[in-house]
């Protein structure tokens, strides 16, 4: 029986589970969204909400608590300067878990866990990536056109 046993083990020992959850929380704070299994998403949700609550407090003790859990200094900075102010008037419920489908290897159900209100930032990132791809594509087409022109010029010289 599992009386009074809170939390899921996720098929890992304590240190591995703690490291996994710390890395997931850090990734969610840095990237605003993460794709993982449904069980991991449900396990990480309370931890992310606790970190955002620490960020909303904003005092030195809260910053040190966040530093002791998160894996990078950049994630702590982003938590206190970008993520937490976004939820200043909200009393919890900072995350959305959306079921995505099933993994190919083991059939586990996957989910996207994302911060609410991050749609604008994610859209800006998407547009920036598309601009970079378009620029690279244009450069590659230009190089290919130059190569074709050079090959065409060589074949004309050989014919003459």
N, CA and C atoms as an extended XYZ file, in Angstrom:
480
Properties=species:S:1:pos:R:3:atomname:S:1:resname:S:1:resid:I:1 pbc="F F F"
N         0.839       -1.195        0.000 N   UNK     1
C         0.000        0.000        0.000 CA  UNK     1
C         0.874        1.244        0.000 C   UNK     1
N         0.355        2.315       -0.589 N   UNK     2
C         1.127        3.553       -0.733 CA  UNK     2
C         0.616        4.649        0.197 C   UNK     2
N         0.130        4.285        1.353 N   UNK     3
C        -0.389        5.291        2.263 CA  UNK     3
C         0.714        6.269        2.659 C   UNK     3
N         0.425        7.542        2.544 N   UNK     4
C         1.319        8.634        2.954 CA  UNK     4
C         2.605        8.688        2.141 C   UNK     4
N         2.636        8.070        0.973 N   UNK     5
C         3.802        8.148        0.096 CA  UNK     5
C         3.471        9.093       -1.049 C   UNK     5
N         3.868       10.331       -0.905 N   UNK     6
C         3.554       11.331       -1.927 CA  UNK     6
C         4.626       11.320       -3.001 C   UNK     6
N         4.248       11.694       -4.217 N   UNK     7
C         5.207       11.821       -5.303 CA  UNK     7
C         5.407       10.514       -6.047 C   UNK     7
N         5.867       10.637       -7.271 N   UNK     8
C         6.122        9.455       -8.089 CA  UNK     8
C         7.614        9.195       -8.148 C   UNK     8
N         7.972        7.928       -8.325 N   UNK     9
C         9.380        7.560       -8.354 CA  UNK     9
C         9.972        7.635       -9.751 C   UNK     9
N         9.145        7.573      -10.786 N   UNK    10
C         9.577        7.692      -12.177 CA  UNK    10
C        10.606        6.649      -12.575 C   UNK    10
N        10.642        5.518      -11.858 N   UNK    11
C        11.558        4.431      -12.204 CA  UNK    11
C        13.012        4.765      -11.979 C   UNK    11
N        13.309        5.657      -11.047 N   UNK    12
C        14.683        6.091      -10.817 CA  UNK    12
C        14.978        6.109       -9.326 C   UNK    12
N        16.267        6.061       -8.991 N   UNK    13
C        16.609        6.214       -7.583 CA  UNK    13
C        16.555        7.697       -7.203 C   UNK    13
N        16.744        7.996       -5.952 N   UNK    14
C        16.499        9.345       -5.449 CA  UNK    14
C        17.370       10.394       -6.121 C   UNK    14
N        18.666       10.136       -6.234 N   UNK    15
C        19.558       11.152       -6.794 CA  UNK    15
C        19.278       11.380       -8.281 C   UNK    15
N        19.008       10.303       -9.004 N   UNK    16
C        18.712       10.439      -10.435 CA  UNK    16
C        17.397       11.193      -10.639 C   UNK    16
N        16.394       10.892       -9.819 N   UNK    17
C        15.106       11.565       -9.921 CA  UNK    17
C        15.241       13.050       -9.605 C   UNK    17
N        15.996       13.359       -8.577 N   UNK    18
C        16.204       14.769       -8.211 CA  UNK    18
C        16.922       15.519       -9.326 C   UNK    18
N        17.949       14.908       -9.905 N   UNK    19
C        18.682       15.549      -10.999 CA  UNK    19
C        17.773       15.748      -12.211 C   UNK    19
N        16.968       14.753      -12.534 N   UNK    20
C        16.049       14.847      -13.663 CA  UNK    20
C        15.067       16.001      -13.474 C   UNK    20
N        14.476       16.090      -12.292 N   UNK    21
C        13.484       17.135      -12.042 CA  UNK    21
C        14.129       18.518      -12.016 C   UNK    21
N        15.332       18.626      -11.459 N   UNK    22
C        16.033       19.914      -11.464 CA  UNK    22
C        16.319       20.366      -12.889 C   UNK    22
N        16.762       19.437      -13.737 N   UNK    23
C        17.050       19.782      -15.125 CA  UNK    23
C        15.785       20.175      -15.872 C   UNK    23
N        14.687       19.486      -15.623 N   UNK    24
C        13.431       19.836      -16.283 CA  UNK    24
C        12.946       21.221      -15.863 C   UNK    24
N        13.022       21.511      -14.565 N   UNK    25
C        12.597       22.825      -14.080 CA  UNK    25
C        13.452       23.920      -14.707 C   UNK    25
N        14.760       23.702      -14.759 N   UNK    26
C        15.662       24.680      -15.370 CA  UNK    26
C        15.329       24.895      -16.837 C   UNK    26
N        15.067       23.808      -17.555 N   UNK    27
C        14.737       23.925      -18.981 CA  UNK    27
C        13.438       24.676      -19.198 C   UNK    27
N        12.446       24.411      -18.372 N   UNK    28
C        11.156       25.085      -18.527 CA  UNK    28
C        11.304       26.580      -18.264 C   UNK    28
N        12.081       26.936      -17.262 N   UNK    29
C        12.262       28.355      -16.949 CA  UNK    29
C        13.048       29.057      -18.060 C   UNK    29
N        14.051       28.391      -18.615 N   UNK    30
C        14.856       29.011      -19.665 CA  UNK    30
C        14.130       29.067      -21.001 C   UNK    30
N        13.398       28.022      -21.355 N   UNK    31
C        12.826       27.908      -22.694 CA  UNK    31
C        11.318       28.174      -22.748 C   UNK    31
N        10.637       28.311      -21.630 N   UNK    32
C         9.191       28.534      -21.527 CA  UNK    32
C         8.363       27.314      -21.886 C   UNK    32
N         8.940       26.278      -22.465 N   UNK    33
C         8.190       25.064      -22.784 CA  UNK    33
C         9.151       23.905      -22.918 C   UNK    33
N         8.626       22.693      -22.705 N   UNK    34
C         9.451       21.503      -22.774 CA  UNK    34
C         8.559       20.332      -23.158 C   UNK    34
N         9.076       19.425      -23.962 N   UNK    35
C         8.347       18.215      -24.332 CA  UNK    35
C         8.943       17.054      -23.553 C   UNK    35
N         8.098       16.325      -22.836 N   UNK    36
C         8.546       15.220      -22.001 CA  UNK    36
C         7.400       14.229      -21.863 C   UNK    36
N         7.578       13.213      -21.041 N   UNK    37
C         6.487       12.270      -20.840 CA  UNK    37
C         5.459       12.880      -19.898 C   UNK    37
N         4.260       12.352      -19.940 N   UNK    38
C         3.174       12.894      -19.125 CA  UNK    38
C         3.478       12.747      -17.637 C   UNK    38
N         4.041       11.616      -17.234 N   UNK    39
C         4.352       11.393      -15.823 CA  UNK    39
C         5.378       12.406      -15.313 C   UNK    39
N         6.412       12.675      -16.128 N   UNK    40
C         7.427       13.649      -15.727 CA  UNK    40
C         6.828       15.048      -15.678 C   UNK    40
N         5.954       15.371      -16.620 N   UNK    41
C         5.326       16.692      -16.634 CA  UNK    41
C         4.486       16.901      -15.383 C   UNK    41
N         3.745       15.881      -14.989 N   UNK    42
C         2.920       16.001      -13.786 CA  UNK    42
C         3.778       16.075      -12.530 C   UNK    42
N         4.942       15.409      -12.536 N   UNK    43
C         5.822       15.432      -11.375 CA  UNK    43
C         6.548       16.764      -11.244 C   UNK    43
N         6.841       17.422      -12.376 N   UNK    44
C         7.637       18.648      -12.340 CA  UNK    44
C         6.771       19.884      -12.108 C   UNK    44
N         5.479       19.801      -12.357 N   UNK    45
C         4.594       20.968      -12.234 CA  UNK    45
C         4.677       21.653      -10.857 C   UNK    45
N         4.549       20.930       -9.737 N   UNK    46
C         4.617       21.637       -8.447 CA  UNK    46
C         5.966       22.297       -8.188 C   UNK    46
N         7.033       21.706       -8.715 N   UNK    47
C         8.361       22.284       -8.501 CA  UNK    47
C         8.512       23.600       -9.261 C   UNK    47
N         8.023       23.651      -10.489 N   UNK    48
C         8.097       24.889      -11.273 CA  UNK    48
C         7.245       25.967      -10.606 C   UNK    48
N         6.067       25.587      -10.133 N   UNK    49
C         5.206       26.571       -9.480 CA  UNK    49
C         5.855       27.106       -8.204 C   UNK    49
N         6.561       26.244       -7.479 N   UNK    50
C         7.264       26.700       -6.279 CA  UNK    50
C         8.363       27.694       -6.640 C   UNK    50
N         9.100       27.421       -7.736 N   UNK    51
C        10.157       28.333       -8.172 CA  UNK    51
C         9.575       29.693       -8.576 C   UNK    51
N         8.437       29.685       -9.255 N   UNK    52
C         7.822       30.951       -9.663 CA  UNK    52
C         7.345       31.719       -8.441 C   UNK    52
N         6.833       31.006       -7.444 N   UNK    53
C         6.421       31.666       -6.203 CA  UNK    53
C         7.621       32.294       -5.508 C   UNK    53
N         8.758       31.593       -5.511 N   UNK    54
C         9.986       32.178       -4.952 CA  UNK    54
C        10.367       33.429       -5.736 C   UNK    54
N        10.242       33.373       -7.052 N   UNK    55
C        10.569       34.522       -7.885 CA  UNK    55
C         9.662       35.703       -7.609 C   UNK    55
N         8.396       35.433       -7.303 N   UNK    56
C         7.462       36.520       -7.003 CA  UNK    56
C         7.786       37.184       -5.675 C   UNK    56
N         8.334       36.420       -4.713 N   UNK    57
C         8.738       37.039       -3.446 CA  UNK    57
C         9.869       38.024       -3.691 C   UNK    57
N        10.875       37.584       -4.439 N   UNK    58
C        11.924       38.478       -4.905 CA  UNK    58
C        12.969       38.881       -3.892 C   UNK    58
N        12.950       38.350       -2.676 N   UNK    59
C        13.961       38.749       -1.702 CA  UNK    59
C        15.215       37.880       -1.845 C   UNK    59
N        16.227       38.223       -1.089 N   UNK    60
C        17.519       37.548       -1.196 CA  UNK    60
C        17.423       36.081       -0.802 C   UNK    60
N        16.665       35.789        0.234 N   UNK    61
C        16.534       34.406        0.675 CA  UNK    61
C        15.879       33.550       -0.415 C   UNK    61
N        14.878       34.094       -1.069 N   UNK    62
C        14.218       33.368       -2.151 CA  UNK    62
C        15.175       33.123       -3.309 C   UNK    62
N        15.990       34.129       -3.614 N   UNK    63
C        16.969       33.971       -4.692 CA  UNK    63
C        17.969       32.874       -4.344 C   UNK    63
N        18.412       32.813       -3.106 N   UNK    64
C        19.355       31.769       -2.696 CA  UNK    64
C        18.706       30.392       -2.719 C   UNK    64
N        17.432       30.302       -2.341 N   UNK    65
C        16.735       29.024       -2.415 CA  UNK    65
C        16.625       28.561       -3.872 C   UNK    65
N        16.319       29.483       -4.756 N   UNK    66
C        16.225       29.138       -6.177 CA  UNK    66
C        17.592       28.717       -6.714 C   UNK    66
N        18.652       29.418       -6.302 N   UNK    67
C        20.005       29.058       -6.728 CA  UNK    67
C        20.394       27.659       -6.262 C   UNK    67
N        19.902       27.254       -5.083 N   UNK    68
C        20.255       25.930       -4.578 CA  UNK    68
C        19.545       24.826       -5.340 C   UNK    68
N        18.452       25.138       -6.032 N   UNK    69
C        17.710       24.109       -6.764 CA  UNK    69
C        17.990       24.132       -8.260 C   UNK    69
N        17.958       25.307       -8.864 N   UNK    70
C        18.168       25.409      -10.315 CA  UNK    70
C        19.634       25.175      -10.648 C   UNK    70
N        19.889       24.722      -11.881 N   UNK    71
C        21.247       24.288      -12.209 CA  UNK    71
C        22.126       25.387      -12.790 C   UNK    71
N        21.540       26.496      -13.277 N   UNK    72
C        22.363       27.555      -13.858 CA  UNK    72
C        21.994       28.908      -13.273 C   UNK    72
N        22.967       29.800      -13.276 N   UNK    73
C        22.715       31.161      -12.808 CA  UNK    73
C        21.804       31.914      -13.777 C   UNK    73
N        21.910       31.608      -15.071 N   UNK    74
C        21.053       32.259      -16.067 CA  UNK    74
C        19.583       31.972      -15.809 C   UNK    74
N        19.281       30.739      -15.388 N   UNK    75
C        17.888       30.390      -15.131 CA  UNK    75
C        17.345       31.164      -13.924 C   UNK    75
N        18.179       31.374      -12.918 N   UNK    76
C        17.732       32.137      -11.738 CA  UNK    76
C        17.488       33.589      -12.131 C   UNK    76
N        18.390       34.149      -12.918 N   UNK    77
C        18.222       35.528      -13.374 CA  UNK    77
C        16.949       35.668      -14.186 C   UNK    77
N        16.720       34.734      -15.109 N   UNK    78
C        15.519       34.798      -15.944 CA  UNK    78
C        14.254       34.612      -15.099 C   UNK    78
N        14.327       33.724      -14.099 N   UNK    79
C        13.175       33.501      -13.216 CA  UNK    79
C        12.771       34.784      -12.509 C   UNK    79
N        13.745       35.495      -11.950 N   UNK    80
C        13.425       36.676      -11.143 CA  UNK    80
C        13.145       37.921      -11.990 C   UNK    80
N        13.728       38.012      -13.191 N   UNK    81
C        13.562       39.225      -13.992 CA  UNK    81
C        12.480       39.119      -15.061 C   UNK    81
N        12.235       37.919      -15.595 N   UNK    82
C        11.306       37.781      -16.716 CA  UNK    82
C        10.063       36.980      -16.333 C   UNK    82
N        10.267       35.788      -15.791 N   UNK    83
C         9.156       34.853      -15.601 CA  UNK    83
C         8.252       35.269      -14.446 C   UNK    83
N         8.815       35.512      -13.274 N   UNK    84
C         7.986       35.803      -12.100 CA  UNK    84
C         7.167       37.092      -12.237 C   UNK    84
N         7.709       38.189      -12.780 N   UNK    85
C         6.886       39.392      -12.927 CA  UNK    85
C         5.687       39.193      -13.847 C   UNK    85
N         5.762       38.230      -14.758 N   UNK    86
C         4.652       37.934      -15.657 CA  UNK    86
C         3.415       37.468      -14.891 C   UNK    86
N         3.619       36.889      -13.692 N   UNK    87
C         2.512       36.326      -12.921 CA  UNK    87
C         2.291       37.087      -11.616 C   UNK    87
N         2.526       38.375      -11.606 N   UNK    88
C         2.421       39.161      -10.388 CA  UNK    88
C         1.059       39.117       -9.730 C   UNK    88
N        -0.018       39.112      -10.511 N   UNK    89
C        -1.362       39.141       -9.939 CA  UNK    89
C        -2.032       37.777       -9.930 C   UNK    89
N        -1.326       36.740      -10.318 N   UNK    90
C        -1.907       35.398      -10.420 CA  UNK    90
C        -1.555       34.579       -9.188 C   UNK    90
N        -2.528       33.831       -8.675 N   UNK    91
C        -2.330       33.058       -7.450 CA  UNK    91
C        -2.138       31.567       -7.765 C   UNK    91
N        -1.171       31.238       -8.580 N   UNK    92
C        -0.911       29.842       -8.914 CA  UNK    92
C        -1.452       29.501      -10.285 C   UNK    92
N        -1.232       28.262      -10.710 N   UNK    93
C        -1.678       27.826      -12.021 CA  UNK    93
C        -0.888       28.484      -13.129 C   UNK    93
N         0.436       28.378      -13.052 N   UNK    94
C         1.294       29.065      -13.999 CA  UNK    94
C         1.616       28.219      -15.229 C   UNK    94
N         1.240       26.940      -15.204 N   UNK    95
C         1.651       26.011      -16.253 CA  UNK    95
C         0.462       25.401      -16.970 C   UNK    95
N         0.720       24.956      -18.203 N   UNK    96
C        -0.262       24.214      -18.989 CA  UNK    96
C         0.401       22.924      -19.442 C   UNK    96
N        -0.274       21.796      -19.237 N   UNK    97
C         0.206       20.511      -19.726 CA  UNK    97
C        -0.732       20.066      -20.836 C   UNK    97
N        -0.185       19.889      -22.027 N   UNK    98
C        -0.964       19.475      -23.193 CA  UNK    98
C        -0.475       18.106      -23.641 C   UNK    98
N        -1.393       17.151      -23.728 N   UNK    99
C        -1.009       15.817      -24.190 CA  UNK    99
C        -0.690       15.866      -25.673 C   UNK    99
N         0.367       15.157      -26.060 N   UNK   100
C         0.865       15.279      -27.424 CA  UNK   100
C         0.690       14.010      -28.237 C   UNK   100
N         0.913       12.863      -27.655 N   UNK   101
C         0.854       11.604      -28.393 CA  UNK   101
C         1.649       10.556      -27.645 C   UNK   101
N         2.230        9.624      -28.395 N   UNK   102
C         2.969        8.541      -27.768 CA  UNK   102
C         4.364        8.460      -28.354 C   UNK   102
N         5.329        8.071      -27.504 N   UNK   103
C         6.699        7.908      -27.960 CA  UNK   103
C         6.808        6.673      -28.841 C   UNK   103
N         7.747        6.706      -29.753 N   UNK   104
C         7.904        5.606      -30.685 CA  UNK   104
C         8.511        4.374      -30.008 C   UNK   104
N         9.482        4.578      -29.135 N   UNK   105
C        10.209        3.443      -28.571 CA  UNK   105
C         9.429        2.640      -27.556 C   UNK   105
N         8.973        3.282      -26.499 N   UNK   106
C         8.325        2.553      -25.410 CA  UNK   106
C         6.826        2.814      -25.315 C   UNK   106
N         6.296        3.676      -26.162 N   UNK   107
C         4.855        3.929      -26.157 CA  UNK   107
C         4.381        4.815      -25.027 C   UNK   107
N         5.296        5.466      -24.331 N   UNK   108
C         4.896        6.340      -23.236 CA  UNK   108
C         4.171        7.565      -23.779 C   UNK   108
N         3.194        8.041      -23.034 N   UNK   109
C         2.442        9.211      -23.472 CA  UNK   109
C         3.283       10.466      -23.260 C   UNK   109
N         3.396       11.279      -24.296 N   UNK   110
C         4.193       12.495      -24.200 CA  UNK   110
C         3.284       13.693      -23.976 C   UNK   110
N         3.879       14.757      -23.468 N   UNK   111
C         3.128       15.975      -23.186 CA  UNK   111
C         4.044       17.171      -23.361 C   UNK   111
N         3.426       18.310      -23.641 N   UNK   112
C         4.145       19.576      -23.690 CA  UNK   112
C         3.770       20.330      -22.434 C   UNK   112
N         4.769       20.718      -21.659 N   UNK   113
C         4.517       21.523      -20.472 CA  UNK   113
C         5.065       22.909      -20.757 C   UNK   113
N         4.212       23.937      -20.606 N   UNK   114
C         4.626       25.286      -20.964 CA  UNK   114
C         4.071       26.292      -19.969 C   UNK   114
N         4.777       27.396      -19.866 N   UNK   115
C         4.346       28.487      -19.005 CA  UNK   115
C         3.229       29.255      -19.695 C   UNK   115
N         2.205       29.623      -18.936 N   UNK   116
C         1.121       30.425      -19.494 CA  UNK   116
C         1.628       31.834      -19.766 C   UNK   116
N         1.114       32.445      -20.802 N   UNK   117
C         1.504       33.805      -21.132 CA  UNK   117
C         2.821       33.907      -21.870 C   UNK   117
N         3.399       32.778      -22.250 N   UNK   118
C         4.678       32.790      -22.953 CA  UNK   118
C         4.490       32.722      -24.458 C   UNK   118
N         3.251       32.783      -24.919 N   UNK   119
C         2.980       32.628      -26.342 CA  UNK   119
C         3.670       33.715      -27.160 C   UNK   119
N         3.673       34.924      -26.657 N   UNK   120
C         4.284       36.034      -27.392 CA  UNK   120
C         5.787       35.818      -27.552 C   UNK   120
N         6.464       35.428      -26.478 N   UNK   121
C         7.902       35.199      -26.554 CA  UNK   121
C         8.218       34.023      -27.478 C   UNK   121
N         7.394       32.954      -27.404 N   UNK   122
C         7.625       31.803      -28.265 CA  UNK   122
C         7.408       32.162      -29.729 C   UNK   122
N         6.413       33.006      -30.006 N   UNK   123
C         6.156       33.439      -31.380 CA  UNK   123
C         7.313       34.289      -31.907 C   UNK   123
N         7.877       35.161      -31.049 N   UNK   124
C         9.022       35.966      -31.457 CA  UNK   124
C        10.224       35.076      -31.788 C   UNK   124
N        10.462       34.054      -30.952 N   UNK   125
C        11.561       33.128      -31.221 CA  UNK   125
C        11.339       32.404      -32.542 C   UNK   125
N        10.102       31.984      -32.785 N   UNK   126
C         9.775       31.260      -34.018 CA  UNK   126
C        10.017       32.144      -35.239 C   UNK   126
N         9.591       33.409      -35.168 N   UNK   127
C         9.798       34.333      -36.286 CA  UNK   127
C        11.282       34.581      -36.535 C   UNK   127
N        12.040       34.725      -35.455 N   UNK   128
C        13.475       34.960      -35.589 CA  UNK   128
C        14.156       33.762      -36.245 C   UNK   128
N        13.762       32.537      -35.834 N   UNK   129
C        14.318       31.333      -36.453 CA  UNK   129
C        13.968       31.268      -37.932 C   UNK   129
N        12.723       31.600      -38.273 N   UNK   130
C        12.305       31.569      -39.676 CA  UNK   130
C        13.072       32.582      -40.514 C   UNK   130
N        13.344       33.773      -39.948 N   UNK   131
C        14.130       34.770      -40.670 CA  UNK   131
C        15.548       34.271      -40.928 C   UNK   131
N        16.151       33.647      -39.932 N   UNK   132
C        17.509       33.123      -40.082 CA  UNK   132
C        17.531       32.025      -41.136 C   UNK   132
N        16.527       31.138      -41.108 N   UNK   133
C        16.462       30.071      -42.109 CA  UNK   133
C        16.293       30.643      -43.508 C   UNK   133
N        15.446       31.655      -43.647 N   UNK   134
C        15.227       32.261      -44.964 CA  UNK   134
C        16.509       32.910      -45.471 C   UNK   134
N        17.241       33.571      -44.578 N   UNK   135
C        18.501       34.211      -44.964 CA  UNK   135
C        19.522       33.163      -45.416 C   UNK   135
N        19.628       32.051      -44.666 N   UNK   136
C        20.555       30.994      -45.051 CA  UNK   136
C        20.151       30.374      -46.382 C   UNK   136
N        18.845       30.173      -46.564 N   UNK   137
C        18.352       29.593      -47.807 CA  UNK   137
C        18.692       30.491      -48.997 C   UNK   137
N        18.525       31.808      -48.829 N   UNK   138
C        18.838       32.754      -49.902 CA  UNK   138
C        20.328       32.726      -50.224 C   UNK   138
N        21.172       32.650      -49.187 N   UNK   139
C        22.611       32.582      -49.415 CA  UNK   139
C        22.994       31.305      -50.162 C   UNK   139
N        22.390       30.184      -49.785 N   UNK   140
C        22.686       28.913      -50.453 CA  UNK   140
C        22.249       28.944      -51.911 C   UNK   140
N        21.082       29.520      -52.180 N   UNK   141
C        20.608       29.627      -53.557 CA  UNK   141
C        21.537       30.509      -54.383 C   UNK   141
N        22.032       31.576      -53.766 N   UNK   142
C        22.955       32.472      -54.466 CA  UNK   142
C        24.248       31.735      -54.811 C   UNK   142
N        24.773       30.962      -53.865 N   UNK   143
C        25.992       30.196      -54.100 CA  UNK   143
C        25.759       29.156      -55.193 C   UNK   143
N        24.617       28.479      -55.159 N   UNK   144
C        24.314       27.483      -56.194 CA  UNK   144
C        24.182       28.122      -57.567 C   UNK   144
N        23.551       29.296      -57.627 N   UNK   145
C        23.430       30.003      -58.909 CA  UNK   145
C        24.804       30.389      -59.453 C   UNK   145
N        25.695       30.853      -58.553 N   UNK   146
C        27.042       31.206      -58.968 CA  UNK   146
C        27.797       29.986      -59.485 C   UNK   146
N        27.621       28.843      -58.804 N   UNK   147
C        28.285       27.620      -59.254 CA  UNK   147
C        27.767       27.182      -60.617 C   UNK   147
N        26.452       27.263      -60.807 N   UNK   148
C        25.869       26.887      -62.097 CA  UNK   148
C        26.363       27.823      -63.201 C   UNK   148
N        26.444       29.103      -62.884 N   UNK   149
C        26.942       30.064      -63.872 CA  UNK   149
C        28.399       29.774      -64.226 C   UNK   149
N        29.197       29.425      -63.213 N   UNK   150
C        30.606       29.117      -63.448 CA  UNK   150
C        30.737       27.835      -64.270 C   UNK   150
N        29.917       26.840      -63.975 N   UNK   151
C        29.959       25.583      -64.745 CA  UNK   151
C        29.490       25.830      -66.173 C   UNK   151
N        28.473       26.663      -66.320 N   UNK   152
C        27.990       27.003      -67.656 CA  UNK   152
C        29.043       27.737      -68.463 C   UNK   152
N        29.787       28.639      -67.829 N   UNK   153
C        30.866       29.367      -68.506 CA  UNK   153
C        31.990       28.449      -68.890 C   UNK   153
N        32.337       27.450      -68.063 N   UNK   154
C        33.393       26.495      -68.383 CA  UNK   154
C        33.011       25.637      -69.566 C   UNK   154
N        31.762       25.198      -69.638 N   UNK   155
C        31.338       24.327      -70.734 CA  UNK   155
C        31.340       25.091      -72.063 C   UNK   155
N        31.041       26.416      -72.037 N   UNK   156
C        31.087       27.214      -73.255 CA  UNK   156
C        32.530       27.342      -73.765 C   UNK   156
N        33.484       27.491      -72.837 N   UNK   157
C        34.869       27.631      -73.227 CA  UNK   157
C        35.396       26.315      -73.830 C   UNK   157
N        34.962       25.186      -73.249 N   UNK   158
C        35.412       23.888      -73.736 CA  UNK   158
C        34.858       23.630      -75.147 C   UNK   158
N        33.638       24.066      -75.375 N   UNK   159
C        33.015       23.855      -76.688 CA  UNK   159
C        33.729       24.682      -77.770 C   UNK   159
N        34.281       25.833      -77.404 N   UNK   160
C        34.899       26.709      -78.411 CA  UNK   160
C        36.300       26.323      -78.724 C   UNK   160
